[in-house]
Amino acid sequence: MTMRKLFRISVLFVLGQLLYKTVTQQCGSEVSIFGWMLQGHIYDTMLAELPHTCVQVCREDNRCQSFNWVISLLKCEFSNRTKEARPEDFISDPDRFYYKRERNRVPLGSIPELPAETCLEIKKSEGHAISRKYWFSSIKTGTSVLAYCDMTTEDIDECTSSVPLCDVNATCTNNDGSYICTCKNGFSGDGKTCKVSRVILIAVPFVFSHSVNIVCRTGGHFACACTSAFLTSLIFFLDIDECSTNSHSCDLNAVCGNTLGSYTCACKQGYSGNGRTCSDIDECSTSSHSCDVNAVCSNTVGSYACACKAGFTGDGNTCTDIDECTRGTHNCHSSLASCTNTAGSFSCSCNNPYSGDGRTCYLLVSECRNYGSLNSSDRKITYITDYRYCDNKIGPGWFRFEGSAGIRIPTSCPSTRRCGTNAPGWMNGGHPTVVDGQVTRTVCFHWTAGCCEWSTNIKVRNCGSYYVYYLHSTPNNGYCYLRYCGTD
């Protein structure tokens, strides 16, 4: 029994070292720690034959901060914390290794899907943090709440919470580690719920009379007063809650707050106005949204929505590029082309000696791979000089125009004394398409008798992104200065 246990531990140790090297080689600076795990923060698990599959899944989930690899079960345990954030939960385990995500890891507390519990936890997790608002799960159970965190005192100011914690008729006071809600004057309760103190006695002493006359009036509040000559005034006021009785004039998109003898109107979040009239705020056009630069903002009534653009993944607030080449979701030719990832997309290019758009590739014919280059600037149709060249000794063979000479033979009659010669050559007829294959065209040479004083036949082929020409010596006819010219 002891020998079997020692053998199993040895096998797990060797396998763990091999997996450690695999993750290290594929992930660069993102390395694992064999024989350790982070407990208590696992939000999901997944079976996988190799740990690098879990690395990829972790990088695509904004919640993932680290994961444990269970060697004997070939299973990943994804965590929403790192060992730096929770060192007390980092324990030894010979059947696991721990992996911390480094590349594009979302900072703790920066999005509602990854709320922190304390300011100290954020500092430990990120190594350095500034005082600002973060998302917390500890302020209101089951809800991610945005609140200001003072990183000097490590205190959360609950009074700045995105979700109201006190009653609308209460004052919130922050203190170290907590907060206090206190009902305003004229209201009573625990601060989280406040009610109007409805009856207020102004004067109590009076003398009974045989005749008691009472006059009451309304208008913002209900008031009654005794008017008998024999009765000292007894006055009391009864507040009417316009909000609960729906006798207010607040906008449908406003919050009504009752006050003693009146009420207030305040537009809800996502709306602007004086409370009696509220209009939707277009956060997208005013740039007051939190969408990622690679996301599309869509305004909604009272709010907005963020959606990552095509080629990116995330919740819209944070978007990361999708590597279509690594995922295999591209449509490049499976064996004859290479895929190159770009921001939000990808590109395809055929491998040498193939040609095409990368999605369709074909083998180039011999003349498209074996040709001479005509690239001197004096061969271009725009070149004018008194020095004269002659192509009476060119070829025969296949040639390509490129570089300063242009990319093809012109198909319209040029002026004389161009491209470094007297009689410039041009092709009488259009260039072929790829499917046309090899074609025959006539090259004319322009001189005093006309645009086609001399001519000769050549062969032409479209190689996809360029043309090649089968050229031979120009017609002599006792006159030398004829030349094949190039243009863009």
C-alpha positions as CSV (number, residue, x, y, z in Angstrom):
1,M,0.0,0.0,0.0
2,T,2.8,2.4,0.9
3,M,4.7,1.6,-2.4
4,R,1.5,2.3,-4.5
5,K,1.0,5.6,-2.7
6,L,4.6,6.6,-3.3
7,F,4.3,5.5,-7.0
8,R,1.2,7.6,-7.5
9,I,2.8,10.7,-5.9
10,S,5.8,10.3,-8.2
11,V,3.6,10.0,-11.3
12,L,1.6,13.1,-10.3
13,F,4.8,15.0,-9.6
14,V,6.3,14.2,-13.1
15,L,3.0,14.9,-14.8
16,G,2.7,18.2,-12.9
17,Q,6.2,19.3,-14.0
18,L,5.4,18.4,-17.7
19,L,2.1,20.4,-17.5
20,Y,4.0,23.3,-15.8
21,K,6.5,23.4,-18.8
22,T,3.6,23.2,-21.3
23,V,1.8,26.2,-19.8
24,T,5.0,28.1,-19.4
25,Q,6.0,27.6,-23.1
26,Q,2.6,28.6,-24.4
27,C,1.9,31.5,-22.1
28,G,5.2,33.4,-21.7
29,S,5.2,35.3,-18.4
30,E,2.0,33.6,-17.3
31,V,3.4,30.6,-15.3
32,S,1.9,28.1,-12.9
33,I,2.9,27.0,-9.4
34,F,3.0,23.2,-9.0
35,G,1.7,21.6,-5.8
36,W,-0.5,24.6,-4.8
37,M,-4.1,25.8,-5.2
38,L,-6.4,28.7,-4.4
39,Q,-9.5,27.5,-2.5
40,G,-12.9,29.1,-1.8
41,H,-13.3,31.3,-4.9
42,I,-14.1,28.8,-7.7
43,Y,-17.1,30.0,-9.8
44,D,-16.9,27.4,-12.6
45,T,-15.1,24.1,-13.6
46,M,-14.3,22.4,-16.9
47,L,-12.9,19.2,-18.1
48,A,-10.0,19.5,-20.6
49,E,-7.3,17.2,-21.9
50,L,-4.5,19.9,-21.7
51,P,-4.2,22.9,-19.4
52,H,-3.6,25.4,-22.2
53,T,-7.3,24.9,-23.2
54,C,-8.2,26.3,-19.8
55,V,-5.8,29.2,-20.3
56,Q,-7.7,30.2,-23.5
57,V,-11.1,29.9,-21.7
58,C,-9.8,32.0,-18.8
59,R,-8.6,34.8,-21.0
60,E,-12.1,35.0,-22.6
61,D,-13.9,35.4,-19.3
62,N,-13.7,38.8,-17.6
63,R,-14.3,37.1,-14.2
64,C,-11.4,34.8,-14.4
65,Q,-8.4,35.9,-12.3
66,S,-6.7,32.5,-11.9
67,F,-7.4,28.7,-12.1
68,N,-6.4,25.4,-10.5
69,W,-5.5,22.5,-12.7
70,V,-6.5,19.1,-11.1
71,I,-3.9,16.7,-12.6
72,S,-5.6,13.4,-11.7
73,L,-9.1,14.6,-13.0
74,L,-7.9,16.7,-16.0
75,K,-10.1,19.5,-14.7
76,C,-9.8,23.3,-14.5
77,E,-11.2,25.2,-11.5
78,F,-11.7,28.8,-12.5
79,S,-11.4,31.4,-9.7
80,N,-12.5,35.1,-9.4
81,R,-9.5,35.9,-7.1
82,T,-5.7,35.6,-7.2
83,K,-3.4,34.3,-4.4
84,E,-2.3,38.0,-4.0
85,A,-5.9,39.1,-3.2
86,R,-6.5,36.1,-0.8
87,P,-3.1,34.7,0.4
88,E,-4.9,33.0,3.4
89,D,-6.7,30.8,0.9
90,F,-3.5,29.7,-1.0
91,I,-2.8,26.2,0.2
92,S,-0.6,23.2,-0.8
93,D,-2.1,20.3,-2.8
94,P,0.2,17.8,-4.6
95,D,-2.6,17.0,-7.1
96,R,-3.0,20.5,-8.4
97,F,-1.1,23.5,-9.8
98,Y,-2.1,27.1,-9.6
99,Y,-2.1,29.4,-12.6
100,K,-2.5,33.2,-12.4
101,R,-3.9,35.1,-15.4
102,E,-1.6,38.0,-16.4
103,R,-2.5,38.9,-20.0
104,N,-5.6,41.2,-20.2
105,R,-6.7,40.4,-16.7
106,V,-9.6,42.6,-15.6
107,P,-8.6,44.5,-12.4
108,L,-10.6,43.5,-9.3
109,G,-13.6,45.8,-8.7
110,S,-13.4,47.5,-12.1
111,I,-16.6,45.9,-13.5
112,P,-19.9,44.8,-11.8
113,E,-19.3,41.2,-12.8
114,L,-16.1,41.2,-10.7
115,P,-16.9,43.0,-7.4
116,A,-14.5,43.2,-4.5
117,E,-15.3,42.9,-0.9
118,T,-12.9,45.5,0.6
119,C,-10.5,48.2,-0.5
120,L,-7.7,46.2,1.0
121,E,-8.5,43.3,-1.2
122,I,-8.2,45.5,-4.3
123,K,-4.8,46.8,-3.1
124,K,-3.5,43.3,-2.6
125,S,-4.8,42.0,-5.9
126,E,-3.5,44.8,-8.1
127,G,-0.4,45.8,-6.1
128,H,-1.2,49.5,-6.6
129,A,-4.6,51.2,-6.6
130,I,-5.8,54.8,-6.6
131,S,-8.7,56.3,-4.6
132,R,-11.8,56.2,-6.9
133,K,-15.1,54.4,-7.3
134,Y,-15.0,50.5,-7.4
135,W,-17.7,47.8,-7.6
136,F,-18.3,46.0,-4.2
137,S,-20.4,42.9,-3.2
138,S,-20.2,43.7,0.5
139,I,-22.4,46.8,0.6
140,K,-25.7,45.1,-0.3
141,T,-26.1,41.4,-0.3
142,G,-26.5,39.9,-3.8
143,T,-25.9,43.2,-5.6
144,S,-22.8,44.8,-7.1
145,V,-22.7,48.4,-5.9
146,L,-20.4,51.2,-7.2
147,A,-18.9,53.2,-4.3
148,Y,-15.9,55.4,-3.6
149,C,-12.9,53.8,-2.0
150,D,-10.3,55.8,-0.1
151,M,-7.1,53.7,-0.6
152,T,-5.3,55.7,2.1
153,T,-7.7,54.7,4.9
154,E,-8.9,51.6,3.0
155,D,-12.5,52.7,3.8
156,I,-15.5,52.3,1.5
157,D,-17.8,55.4,1.5
158,E,-21.1,53.7,1.4
159,C,-22.9,57.1,1.2
160,T,-21.6,57.4,-2.4
161,S,-23.2,54.1,-3.4
162,S,-24.9,53.8,-6.8
163,V,-27.8,52.1,-5.0
164,P,-29.5,54.3,-2.2
165,L,-28.9,52.8,1.2
166,C,-30.8,55.4,3.2
167,D,-34.4,56.7,2.9
168,V,-35.0,59.7,0.5
169,N,-35.9,61.7,3.7
170,A,-32.7,60.7,5.5
171,T,-29.1,61.8,5.7
172,C,-26.3,59.4,5.1
173,T,-23.1,59.8,7.2
174,N,-20.0,57.8,6.4
175,N,-17.7,56.5,9.2
176,D,-14.7,54.1,9.3
177,G,-15.9,50.7,8.2
178,S,-19.7,51.6,8.1
179,Y,-22.3,54.3,7.7
180,I,-25.3,55.8,9.6
181,C,-28.7,56.8,8.2
182,T,-30.5,59.6,10.1
183,C,-34.1,60.7,9.4
184,K,-34.4,64.4,8.6
185,N,-36.4,66.9,10.8
186,G,-40.1,66.2,10.6
187,F,-39.5,62.5,9.9
188,S,-39.0,59.5,12.2
189,G,-37.6,56.0,11.7
190,D,-34.4,54.1,11.6
191,G,-33.0,56.1,8.7
192,K,-33.5,53.4,6.1
193,T,-37.2,53.9,6.4
194,C,-38.5,57.3,7.4
195,K,-42.1,58.4,7.9
196,V,-43.6,61.9,8.3
197,S,-44.5,63.0,11.9
198,R,-48.1,63.9,10.7
199,V,-49.6,65.8,13.7
200,I,-47.8,68.7,15.3
201,L,-49.4,70.6,18.2
202,I,-48.7,74.3,18.1
203,A,-50.7,75.5,21.2
204,V,-52.4,73.4,23.8
205,P,-54.0,75.6,26.6
206,F,-57.7,76.5,26.1
207,V,-60.9,77.4,28.0
208,F,-64.1,75.4,27.3
209,S,-67.0,77.4,26.0
210,H,-70.7,76.6,25.4
211,S,-70.1,77.3,21.7
212,V,-67.1,75.9,19.8
213,N,-66.6,77.0,16.2
214,I,-63.9,75.5,14.1
215,V,-62.7,76.7,10.8
216,C,-60.6,74.4,8.6
217,R,-58.7,75.1,5.4
218,T,-56.6,73.1,2.9
219,G,-53.8,73.9,0.5
220,G,-50.6,72.0,0.7
221,H,-51.6,70.9,4.2
222,F,-54.8,70.5,6.2
223,A,-55.2,73.0,9.1
224,C,-57.9,73.7,11.7
225,A,-58.3,76.6,14.2
226,C,-60.8,77.2,17.0
227,T,-62.5,80.7,16.6
228,S,-64.7,81.0,19.8
229,A,-64.1,84.3,21.7
230,F,-64.0,82.2,24.9
231,L,-61.3,79.8,23.5
232,T,-57.6,80.2,23.3
233,S,-56.4,79.1,19.9
234,L,-55.8,75.4,19.5
235,I,-54.1,74.9,16.1
236,F,-52.8,71.7,14.6
237,F,-51.5,70.8,11.2
238,L,-52.0,67.5,9.4
239,D,-49.6,66.9,6.5
240,I,-51.0,65.4,3.3
241,D,-48.6,63.0,1.5
242,E,-49.0,64.1,-2.1
243,C,-46.7,61.2,-3.2
244,S,-48.7,58.4,-1.8
245,T,-52.0,60.0,-2.7
246,N,-50.8,60.6,-6.3
247,S,-51.8,64.3,-6.0
248,H,-48.4,65.6,-7.1
249,S,-47.3,66.9,-10.5
250,C,-44.0,65.0,-10.9
251,D,-43.0,63.6,-14.2
252,L,-43.6,59.9,-14.9
253,N,-39.8,59.5,-14.9
254,A,-39.2,61.3,-11.7
255,V,-39.2,60.4,-8.0
256,C,-41.6,62.2,-5.7
257,G,-40.4,63.0,-2.2
258,N,-42.9,64.1,0.4
259,T,-42.1,67.1,2.6
260,L,-44.0,68.8,5.4
261,G,-46.7,70.7,3.7
262,S,-45.4,70.1,0.2
263,Y,-43.3,67.7,-1.9
264,T,-40.2,67.6,-4.2
265,C,-39.7,66.1,-7.7
266,A,-36.3,64.7,-8.9
267,C,-35.7,63.1,-12.3
268,K,-34.6,59.4,-12.1
269,Q,-31.1,58.3,-13.1
270,G,-30.8,58.5,-16.9
271,Y,-33.1,61.5,-17.2
272,S,-32.6,65.3,-16.9
273,G,-35.0,68.1,-16.0
274,N,-36.6,69.9,-13.1
275,G,-38.6,66.8,-11.9
276,R,-41.9,68.0,-13.3
277,T,-40.6,67.6,-16.8
278,C,-37.9,64.9,-17.4
279,S,-36.3,63.9,-20.7
280,D,-34.1,61.0,-21.5
281,I,-30.3,61.5,-21.5
282,D,-28.6,60.2,-24.6
283,E,-25.5,58.9,-22.9
284,C,-24.1,57.7,-26.3
285,S,-24.1,61.1,-27.9
286,T,-22.9,62.9,-24.8
287,S,-20.1,60.4,-24.2
288,S,-21.3,59.9,-20.6
289,H,-21.3,56.1,-21.1
290,S,-18.8,53.5,-20.0
291,C,-18.7,51.5,-23.2
292,D,-15.3,50.2,-24.5
293,V,-13.7,52.0,-27.4
294,N,-14.3,48.8,-29.4
295,A,-18.0,48.7,-28.5
296,V,-21.2,50.2,-29.9
297,C,-23.3,52.3,-27.5
298,S,-27.1,52.1,-28.0
299,N,-29.2,54.6,-26.2
300,T,-32.3,53.2,-24.3
301,V,-35.1,54.9,-22.4
302,G,-33.4,56.0,-19.1
303,S,-30.2,54.1,-19.8
304,Y,-28.0,52.7,-22.5
305,A,-26.5,49.4,-23.7
306,C,-23.0,48.4,-24.8
307,A,-22.2,45.7,-27.3
308,C,-18.7,44.7,-28.5
309,K,-18.1,45.3,-32.2
310,A,-17.7,42.4,-34.6
311,G,-14.3,40.8,-34.1
312,F,-14.2,41.6,-30.3
313,T,-15.6,39.8,-27.3
314,G,-16.7,41.0,-23.8
315,D,-19.6,42.6,-22.0
316,G,-19.4,45.9,-23.9
317,N,-17.8,47.8,-21.0
318,T,-14.6,45.8,-21.7
319,C,-13.9,44.4,-25.2
320,T,-10.9,42.3,-26.2
321,D,-9.9,41.3,-29.7
322,I,-10.8,37.8,-31.0
323,D,-7.9,36.1,-32.5
324,E,-9.6,34.3,-35.4
325,C,-6.3,32.7,-36.5
326,T,-5.7,31.0,-33.2
327,R,-9.3,30.0,-32.8
328,G,-9.6,28.7,-36.3
329,T,-12.7,30.7,-37.1
330,H,-11.1,32.4,-40.2
331,N,-11.9,31.4,-43.8
332,C,-8.3,31.5,-45.2
333,H,-7.3,28.5,-47.4
334,S,-6.6,25.6,-45.0
335,S,-3.3,24.6,-46.4
336,L,-2.1,27.1,-49.0
337,A,-2.5,30.4,-47.2
338,S,-1.4,32.1,-43.9
339,C,-3.8,33.9,-41.5
340,T,-2.7,37.1,-39.8
341,N,-4.7,38.5,-36.9
342,T,-5.6,42.2,-36.9
343,A,-7.5,44.4,-34.5
344,G,-11.1,43.2,-34.8
345,S,-10.5,41.1,-37.9
346,F,-7.9,39.1,-39.8
347,S,-6.2,38.9,-43.2
348,C,-5.3,36.0,-45.6
349,S,-2.3,35.7,-47.9
350,C,-1.4,32.8,-50.2
351,N,1.9,31.1,-49.4
352,N,4.7,31.2,-52.0
353,P,4.6,30.0,-54.9
354,Y,0.8,30.3,-54.8
355,S,-1.3,33.3,-55.7
356,G,-4.9,34.5,-55.0
357,D,-6.8,36.4,-52.3
358,G,-5.8,34.0,-49.5
359,R,-9.2,32.4,-49.4
360,T,-8.7,30.9,-52.8
361,C,-5.1,30.0,-53.8
362,Y,-3.7,28.5,-57.0
363,L,-0.3,27.5,-58.3
364,L,1.3,30.1,-60.6
365,V,2.3,28.9,-64.1
366,S,6.0,28.9,-65.0
367,E,6.1,32.3,-66.7
368,C,4.5,33.9,-63.6
369,R,7.4,32.6,-61.5
370,N,10.3,32.9,-63.9
371,Y,10.6,36.2,-65.6
372,G,13.0,39.1,-66.1
373,S,12.4,42.5,-64.4
374,L,12.0,45.8,-66.2
375,N,12.2,48.4,-63.5
376,S,14.3,51.4,-64.6
377,S,12.7,54.9,-64.3
378,D,13.7,55.9,-67.9
379,R,11.4,53.1,-69.3
380,K,8.3,54.8,-67.9
381,I,6.0,56.6,-70.4
382,T,6.4,59.9,-68.5
383,Y,10.2,59.9,-68.9
384,I,11.5,62.6,-71.4
385,T,15.1,62.9,-72.3
386,D,17.4,63.5,-75.4
387,Y,19.2,60.2,-74.6
388,R,17.9,57.4,-76.6
389,Y,17.6,53.6,-75.8
390,C,16.7,50.7,-78.1
391,D,15.2,47.3,-77.4
392,N,16.7,45.6,-80.5
393,K,18.6,43.2,-78.2
394,I,15.9,42.4,-75.6
395,G,14.8,38.8,-75.0
396,P,13.4,36.7,-76.2
397,G,11.8,35.9,-72.9
398,W,9.1,36.7,-70.3
399,F,9.4,40.1,-68.6
400,R,7.5,42.0,-65.8
401,F,7.2,45.7,-65.5
402,E,7.7,46.8,-61.9
403,G,9.2,49.5,-59.6
404,S,10.0,52.9,-61.2
405,A,9.1,51.6,-64.7
406,G,5.5,51.2,-63.8
407,I,3.4,48.0,-63.7
408,R,2.2,47.3,-67.3
409,I,2.6,48.3,-71.0
410,P,0.3,51.3,-71.8
411,T,-2.8,50.6,-74.0
412,S,-3.1,54.0,-75.6
413,C,-0.8,55.8,-78.1
414,P,1.8,58.0,-76.3
415,S,3.6,61.0,-77.6
416,T,6.9,60.5,-79.5
417,R,10.3,60.7,-77.7
418,R,9.0,59.2,-74.4
419,C,10.4,56.5,-72.1
420,G,14.0,57.3,-73.2
421,T,13.6,56.6,-77.0
422,N,12.3,58.1,-80.2
423,A,9.4,55.7,-81.0
424,P,7.7,54.5,-77.7
425,G,5.9,51.1,-77.8
426,W,2.3,50.6,-76.6
427,M,-0.1,47.7,-76.7
428,N,-3.0,47.9,-79.1
429,G,-5.7,46.0,-77.1
430,G,-6.7,45.4,-73.5
431,H,-5.0,43.3,-70.9
432,P,-6.3,39.7,-70.3
433,T,-8.0,38.4,-67.2
434,V,-6.6,35.4,-65.3
435,V,-9.1,33.0,-66.9
436,D,-8.1,34.3,-70.4
437,G,-4.7,32.5,-69.9
438,Q,-2.0,33.4,-72.4
439,V,-3.0,35.7,-75.2
440,T,-1.4,37.4,-78.2
441,R,-1.4,41.2,-78.5
442,T,0.1,43.7,-81.0
443,V,2.7,46.3,-79.8
444,C,2.8,49.5,-82.0
445,F,5.6,52.0,-82.1
446,H,4.7,55.7,-82.5
447,W,6.8,57.8,-84.9
448,T,6.2,60.5,-87.5
449,A,4.0,58.4,-89.8
450,G,1.5,57.6,-87.0
451,C,0.8,55.7,-83.8
452,C,1.6,52.3,-85.4
453,E,4.4,53.1,-87.8
454,W,6.1,49.8,-86.8
455,S,4.5,46.8,-85.0
456,T,5.2,43.4,-83.6
457,N,3.3,40.6,-81.8
458,I,3.9,39.6,-78.2
459,K,2.4,37.2,-75.7
460,V,0.7,38.4,-72.4
461,R,-0.5,36.6,-69.2
462,N,-2.4,37.9,-66.2
463,C,-0.7,36.4,-63.1
464,G,-3.4,37.7,-60.6
465,S,-1.7,40.8,-59.2
466,Y,0.6,41.6,-62.1
467,Y,1.2,41.0,-65.8
468,V,4.1,39.3,-67.7
469,Y,5.0,39.8,-71.4
470,Y,6.9,37.6,-73.8
471,L,9.1,40.2,-75.5
472,H,11.6,39.9,-78.3
473,S,13.8,42.4,-80.3
474,T,11.9,45.4,-81.7
475,P,11.4,45.7,-85.5
476,N,14.5,47.1,-87.1
477,N,13.6,48.2,-90.5
478,G,16.8,50.2,-90.6
479,Y,15.7,52.3,-87.6
480,C,16.9,51.4,-84.1
481,Y,15.3,53.7,-81.5
482,L,12.2,51.7,-80.6
483,R,11.4,50.6,-77.0
484,Y,8.8,48.8,-74.9
485,C,7.4,51.4,-72.4
486,G,5.8,51.0,-69.0
487,T,3.0,52.9,-67.1
488,D,1.1,52.7,-63.8
